[in-house]
Amino acid sequence: MTSASQAAYQALRDYLNSLLSPTHPDQALVEVPSALRPSLEAFMRGKTEYQDEAGRRMIYAHDLAAWAGDLIHGAGLITPLPLATVDVAALRAATLRQAA
């Protein structure tokens, strides 16, 4: 694994692990890194979502945690995600937003 691939993998793991935090809030779908949105949208089929005051699709924190847990320990992504295409900076920024 190249150092760039390792950095992408670590950023992806850090992001998904941050969603498992019991203090993680609900999150707008548009705030989920774009590379992961299709997987989350597929996971959310048939589940309850809501809209915030700005009209953004919001995902409940417990659904985000279940999705992240499934990616980490279960089925994984529905389609492969080449690590070379991962926006490491966006994943790190999303992880930091959640920690704040």
N, C-alpha and C positions, 0 to 999 in steps of 0.2 A: 504494500500500500504506500502510495506516495505521501509526502508530508501534506500536500494540499488535500488529498483524499482523507487523510487522518484528521485534519482540522475540520473538514466538512462533517465527517462522521461524529466527531466530538461535539460540534455545535448542534447537530441534529439530536444527539442523545441528551445534551444539556437542556435543549428546548423541551423535548418530550418529558424529561424528568421534572422540569419545573411545573408542568401541567398536573403532575401527581400531588402537588402540595395541597394539603387540606385547607390552606388559606387562599388558594388561587381563586380570583373572582370570575364571574361570567365574562365572556369575551366576545367581541364582534367578529364575525366570520372574516371580514376584510383585514383584521389584525393578524390572522393566521398566515404565516409565510405562504406565498403563492404556490410554491412547489408541493405543499401539503394540503392545500384546500380541496382538490378533487377527492382525496382520500377521506377527509373529514365530511365533505358533502355526502359521499356514498354512505358513510357510517351513520349520518344523521337522518337518512331516509326513514320516515315513519316515527321519528322522535319529535318531541315538542321543542320548538324554538319560539322566540319572541322578538319584537322590535323595540329598540331603544327610542328615546325622544327624537333622535336624528333619522329614524327610519332604517337603521342598520340591523341586519339579521344578527341576533345575539344567540350564543350557545351557552347553555348552563354549564357551570364549572364541573358538576359531576359527570356530564356527558363528555367534556373535554378530557377528564381524568380517565374515564372508561376507554375512550378512543386511544389515548396515549398508552395506557396499559396494554391494550390490544396490539398496538404497533410494536411495543417493546417485547412483550412476553407471549404474544399470540400469533395472529395471522400475518402481521406485517403489512406493508403497503399493498394496495390492490394492483398497482403497476410498479415496476422497478423504478427507482430514483437514482440515476447515475450521480455519483458523488461529485463529479466534475461540473454538474449543472447546479449544484446547491449554492445559494447565495449565503455564504458564511456570515457576512456582515449583517444581513437581514435577520438571520436566525439568532445571532448574538444580541442584536437590538431587541428582538421580540422577547428573548429570555430576560434581558435587563428590565424591560417594561413590566414584565410580570413580577419581578422581584421588588419593584418599587412600591 
